[in-house]
Amino acid sequence: MATDLTVILENRPGTLAEAAEALGGAGINIDGSCGFPCGGEGIFHILVEDAAGARSALEKAGFEVRDERDVLVLDVEDRRGSLGAVCRRIADVGVNVDLQYIAAAGTQIVLGADNIDKARSAV
């Protein structure tokens, strides 16, 4: 199962590099990611297969892993409307999508939702 980790970074030069280096040094592949500043800190979402290994590597390097959760990773066609169609099916069963980014493969989307099992059954 794919897992999204929410990692807190200092909002300064080099912290993203340090987090990525910690993962690479531990042999952890980043399958997808997104990051943005928020309230004086950096929020770094990473998609990994080995959540325990990633968490360990990041925490040993001094990073806070604020959240860990299962996410959907869906293959989608690279065409207009693909994301909307997937999100509509999920919305129609009453599930809120609260995280979305593109996986490293480029034709996969990563979705977090308030009810992951119900979202999975909708797609």
Secondary structure as GFF3:
##gff-version 3
##sequence-region A 1 123
A	DSSP	beta_strand	3	10	.	.	.	ID=ss1
A	DSSP	alpha_helix	15	25	.	.	.	ID=ss2
A	DSSP	beta_strand	32	38	.	.	.	ID=ss3
A	DSSP	beta_strand	41	48	.	.	.	ID=ss4
A	DSSP	alpha_helix	51	60	.	.	.	ID=ss5
A	DSSP	beta_strand	64	70	.	.	.	ID=ss6
A	DSSP	beta_strand	72	75	.	.	.	ID=ss7
A	DSSP	alpha_helix	82	92	.	.	.	ID=ss8
A	DSSP	beta_strand	97	102	.	.	.	ID=ss9
A	DSSP	beta_strand	108	113	.	.	.	ID=ss10
A	DSSP	alpha_helix	116	122	.	.	.	ID=ss11
###
